[in-house]
Amino acid sequence: MEKVSYEELLKNAKAISAEYRKELDIAKKELKEAANSLNMVWVVLDDDPTGVQTVHDIAVYTDWEKTTLLKALKSEKSMFYILTNSRGITKDASLKLHRELMDNLIDASLESGIAFGVISRSDSTLRGHFPLETDVIEERIRDRLGQKSDGLILAPFFYAGGRITYNDVHYVKYGDELIPAGSTEFARDETFGYISSDLRDYIEEKTGGKRKSGEVISISLELLRQGNLDEIEKKLDEATNGAPIIVNALEPVDLEVFCAALYRSLRKGKKFVYRTAADFVKAVGAISDKPLLTKKSLNITSDKGGVIIIGSHTEKTTRQLERLRGLDNLVFMEYDSDKVLEGKLSEETKRVSKWVTSEIEKGVTAVVYTKRKVLSLPGDTKETALLRSAEISDAFTNIVASLGCEPAYIIGKGGITSSDIGTKALEVKRALVMGQIQPGVPVWKTDEDSRFPGIPYVIFPGNVGDDETLYNAVMALTDSERTD
């Protein structure tokens, strides 16, 4: 499968949009009206904490007890997130988690009388427990509420991360060049690897042939750019028996048009299960844009230093880490994650946490990072590798739990790392998403019962941005001026 030019595709798509400007404006207006008159609550099950990278002023809950979900259904306006972190656990653990969560959610819905829709928010580079998680969601809703799914909507588009879908092929953007997702480092993931870039084939691959590529419904870019709600609605209405539905997209407007048509279909009683990246959540909620956050808008007044915890091993993260070197008021230390082999991670955590505390108290920001190469052992299975990774993450993020003073801010880099910091180290129960510090990089405000109440916690995905993005985030948090 060949590489293609994003700019060339975008140029052609914009030419179509220019001819159908009126239709696109109508679709956007219809979407906003439909979202504002919603008679249910969207519940977003997020398999790592980076899924809030397109929204603001939305709550994130870190447990799924029935009492928590009952409170959330009653108090949150039209949407809230539940952080499951299921991408960091085994297949069997995710199965158990989703069954428990869905049963609690259904019980809370029946007790409160408040209807819900569930979105399974996952990775824009197609990693995660799929189709297991959407299968469980569909199963529990069918068995408990008697509602059978008409279709599975797959929308992995994520604009800020350069993840686009064109002619049903999913791409990752590098510069202007679009690389088929199946040819990237993400497809070689030890736990969630895959071969297919064409989402029709990806669905067949991941379902083990239970869903054939030929039965997939495609929502084309041409229909979306024409604002052709009637034809898109017709395709959705024709979906039956959980048929997979691929949504193509080059820009956020494509998802906005799709969601306008989706609401039409939902009002007729059609039922869908959703496996999407972050931009779909913003579109279906008709959530507005917000300027990037700054030190001033985050109200950072502490004279203490911050702490940056980097666990992601992606090549992009390593380049971003190297870009930080040389910045004033930053110090660096490698965390020896290989000590997992000696059973000495606890001692390593104590050593590093003591050093970080000392630097923070001086007003210096401490940058701590794991070894830049994934630890692989002969005879590893996917599950043993995942379990070892979880053990390292637990010890690594315990650096934050062991701090002797409160930092001015915290950055967690990588999905598993940032999740463990939020739920285990900081003990956050309900966070408020304040917005983004850089495109695709969200910031939580920790709740009053957390370890460090009210501080900005930056959740930085391992696979987002360019070489400058982490650097720019640190500059914004410290109100620094560029010197290069």
N, C-alpha and C positions, 0 to 999 in steps of 0.2 A: 504494500500500500504506500503510495507516494506522499511526500510532504507537499503542503499547499501554502499559499500566501494568504494570511488573514486579511491584509489590506485589500487584496484583489476581491476576495469574497465579500468584504464589507462594502466595497465600492459598488458592486453589482446589486447587493441587497438594498443599499440606500437609494439607488436609482429606482427600484420598485417602490420603496416607501414614498418617494417624492410624488409619484403618480397617485398614491392612495392616502394622502395626508388626511383628508377628511374622514375616511374610514378608520384610520388609526386613532384620530382624536375621539371619535365616537366610542371606540373600543375602550380607550383609557377612561373616559367618563363613566361608561357602563361598569367597568371594573370597580371604580371607586364607590359608586352607588351600591353595587352588590355587596362589597366587603363591609360597608358601613351599616347595611341593613341585615347583616348576618344574624341568623337566629340559632347559632351554635358557637362553640368555642373550638378553635384549632389547638390541638395538643401536639407539639412537636417533640418526637422522641429522638434525642440527639446522641449519636454514638460516640462523639467526643465533643469537648466544649467549644470547638472552633465554629460550630454551626450557627452561632449568633453573629457572624461576621458581616451581616447585611442589615441588621435590625437595630432599633434603639427603643428605650423606654418599654422594654418587655422583660418580664420576670423569668428567671431560670430556677427551677427547683432541683435539688440534688437527691431527693428520695421520692419514693412512689408508694408510701403508705396510704391507705384509704383516707385517713383523716387529712393528710396533706393534699391529696387530689380533690377531696370534697371542698376544702378551703379554697384551692386554686380555681376550681370551676365557678365558685360563687363570687370570688373577689377579682379575678383577672378579666379584663374587658372582652377581648375577642381572641386572645392567643396567649399561650405560655409554653415554655420549654421544660422538658424533663431531661436532665443529663443522665444517661444510662452508662456512658463510657463503654459500651459493649464491644467496640473495636479492640479494646484492650483485654478482653476475656475470651475464654474458649467457646466453641460452638455450643457445647452442652450447657455452659453457664448462661450464655445469651438466650438459649431456648427457655430455660427455667425463669430467667429474669423477665422476659417478655410475656410469658404466660401469667406470671404473678402481677406484673404491672397492668396488663390489659384487664385482668379480672378485677383488680382494685379500681381501675378507671371506670369500668362498666358498673360496678356496684355504686360508686360515687355518683355516676350519672343517673342511675335509676333512683337513688335516694334524693338527689337534688332536683331531678326533673330537667336538668340542663343537658342538651344534646352536644355531641362532640364530633370532630373529625380528626383523624390521626395521620400525621405526616412522619414518615421514617426518614429523618435527615441524616445523610451519610456523606461519604467522601466523593468529591468531584472528580477524583481520578479512579473511581470505581472499586475501591477496596472496602471490605467490610463483610459482615455475615449476610450475604444476599444469595438466594431468596429466603433464607431461613426466617429473618425478622419480619418481612412482609407476609410470609406464609402464616406466621403465628398471629399477627394482627388480623388478617382475614379470617383465620380459623375461629378466634375467640369472638369476633363480632358476629360471625355466622352462627356459631353454636349457642352463644348467650343471648343475642338479640334477634336472631332469625333473619339477618340481613346478609345476602350473598353479594359478593363483589362482582361488579360488571367488568372492571378493568384495573390493570396495574399501570399507573403512570410513572414512567421513568424519565426524569429530567435532571441530568447531572451538570447542566450548565452553571458555571460560576465565573462571572465577568472579571472580577478583580484578580482571580487566580489564572486567567487565561485558559479556561476550560470551555470549549465550545463544541457544539454538535451540528454537523452539516451533512446532509444526505445520509442521515442515520449513523454516520461515523463520528466517534468522539475523539477530540484532539486536545493536546496540551500545547499551549503557545510558548515558544521560545523566541524572543525577539519578534520579528514579523512572521516567523515560520511556524506552521502548525504541524506538530508531530503526532501521528496516530497514537492514541493512548496505549495500545498494546505493544508499542515499540519503546516505551519510556521505562525509567527505573521503577515507576510505581507498579507496572505490570509484573515486575520480577519480585514483588513483595513475598517474603518467605511464607507468610500465613495466607495472604489473600491474592496471590498471583493469578494472572489470567493471560489469555492469548489474543482474544478477539478485540478489535477496535470498532468494528461495525456492531452497533448495539443490538441488532437483530441476532447476529451470531453470538454476541456476548450473553444474551438472554438464554439462548439454546445451550451454550457452554455451561453457564452457571446453574441451570435447572437440570442438567444431566440429560437433556433431550426431552424432558417432559413438555417444554414449550418449544415449538419449532419456529425457526426464523421466519418461515412463510406465513405464520398466523399473526405476526406483529403488525399493529396499526401504526402508521407513521403520520405525524402532523408536520407537514413540509414547511420549509422556510418561506416558500412562495405564498402559501395560504396565510401565514402569519404576517408577512410584510404587506399583504393586500388588506389586512384587517378583515378578512373574510370570516366573520363570526358564524355565519349561517352554515358554511361548509365544515368548519371545525366542529361546531355543535353537532352536525349530522354524523360525523365520524365518531364522536364520543357516544352519541345515542345508539349507534350500531354495535358498540362494544358489549360483549356478553361473556359470561363464564370466566371472568378474570383475565380477559385478553390483554396482553402487554401493549402499551401505548408509548411510543417514543416521541418526545417533544424536541424538535430541532431549535437551535437558538444561536445567534451571533452576538446579540446585545440584549439588555434587560427588557426592551420593548417587546421582544418576541414572546417572552413569558407573560408579560402583561396582557397581550392580546389573547394568548391561550387561556389565561385564567378568567378573562371576561366570558369566553365561551364555556369554560368549565362551570361557572356559576349558573349559566342557563341550564346546563345538563343536570346539575345538582338539584335545582328547583323542580325539575321533573321527577325527582326521586331516584336518579341514577346513583350508584354507589361505586366508589373507587378506593383503591389502596395506593399510597404514594411512596416512591423511593426517589428522593431528590437531593440536590445540593442546596446551598444556602440561598441562592437567588430566587428559587421558587417560593420559599417561605415569605420573602419580602413582597414578591409579586402578588401572591394569593391574599396576603394581608393588606395590600395596597398601602404599604408602609412608606412614608415620605423619605426623601434624602435628608441628610443632616451633615453640616460641615465637620471636617475632621477635628477631633478633640485636641486640646492643647493643655499645657501645664495650668494656664489660667482657668480654662473652662472646667478642668478637673479639680480645681481649688487645692492644688498641692502647695502647702505652706511649710512643710517640715524641713528642717535643716539637716536631717539625716540623709544618708545615701540610700540608693535603691539596691535591689538584687535582681539579677538576670540569671535564670536557670535554663540551660540549654540541653535538652535531651535528644531532640530529633537528629537522626543520622543522615538526612538527605544531603546531597551535594550542594543544594541551594542554601541550606542552613549553614553548612560549613563555610561557604563563601561569605555569607552574611556575618558570621562570627568573626572571620578574619578582617572584615571591613571595619569592625569596631576597634581593632587594635590601633593604638596611637591617639585615641580620643582622650582628652584631658579628664581627670577625675574618675577613670575606670581602671580597675585592677582585675587580673585574670588568674584562674586556677583550674586545672584539670582534675576532675573527680575520677579516681581509678576504679571504674566500674568492673574491671576484670577481677577485682577482689571477691566477686561472687563465687569464684571457683575455690577460694580459700575459706569461705564462710566468714569473711572479715568486712562485710559492707558496713556493719554497725559502727565499727571503729573508724572507718573512712568518713562516714557521715559526721561523727562527732568532731573529727579533726577539721573538716571543711567548714562546718557550721560555726565553730569557734572563730575561725579566721574571718568568715563573712560578717559575723556580729561585730568584730573589732573594726572592720573597714566601714561598716554602716555607721557606727558611732562616730567615726572621724568625718562623716559627711561624704564618704567615697562610695561609689557604686561598685559592687562586687559581681563579677561575671564568672559563673561556674558552668562547666560543660563536661559531658561524658566523653570518653574516647570516641574519635570520629569514625571508627569502623565497627560495624555490628559484630558482636561476639558470636561466632559459629563454631560448633563442635561436631566432630565425626559422629554420625549416627543420629543426629538431631531429627526429630519429627517437628511438624508445624506446631503441635501443642506444647512440646517441651521447650521449644524456642520462645513461644509466647509466654509460658509460665516463668521462664528465666528472665525475660524482658520485664515482666510485671514485678518480679522480685527486685530487680535493679531499680526500677522506677519507684517502688515503695521506699527503698533506702535513700535514693537520690533526692526525692522530693521531701524527705523527712528533714533535710537541711533547713527548710523553711519552718517546719514545726519546732525545730530545736533552737531557733534564733533567740538571742537574749535581749533583743530590742526590736522596736517596730520600725520597719523601713519606710521610706517615703512612698515607694511604689514597688510593685513586683511584676516582672515579666516572666511568663512561663512559655518556653519555646518547644513546640511539638505537642501532638494530640494527647498521648498518654501522660506525658509530663505535666501538661497544663491541667488536665483533669485531676490527677492525683494531688497537685498542689491545691486546687480549689476545694476538693471534697475531703481529703485526708489531712493535709497540712494546715489549711486555713479553716477547715470545718464549716464551710459555707452551707447554709440550708436553703436560703433564697437570696439570689443575687439579682441586682437590677442591671440590665445592659445599658450602659451610658451612651454607647455609640462606637465609633472606630477611631483609633489613633493614626492609622494608615489604612488605605483601602484593603478590606478583607481581614483587618486585625482588630478584633473587638476588645472592649474594656468593660469589666464588671466593676460594680461598686459592691464591696462586701457588706453583708448584713451585720446588724448590731450584736448578734450572738457569735460571730466568727472570731477567730483568733486575733485578727487585727481589724477591728470594725471600721468600715467607711473608707478604707484605702483603695486606690485604683489598682486593679489586678488586670494586667494586659495578657490576653490569651493569644499567643502568636503561633499560628499553624506552621508546621515544618515545611510545607510546600507552597507557601504564598509569598508573592513579591519578587523583587529583583535583588541584586547585591546591595542596594542602598536602603532597602525598606526597614530593616532592623535599625540601622544607623539613624535613619530619619525619625523613627519612633523614639529612640533615646534622646535625640535632639529636641523633639517636641516636649517630652516629659521634663526635660531640664531647662527648657527655654534657652538653649545654647545657640550660638551663631556658627554657621559653617565657616571654616577657615581654609577650605581647599576649593 
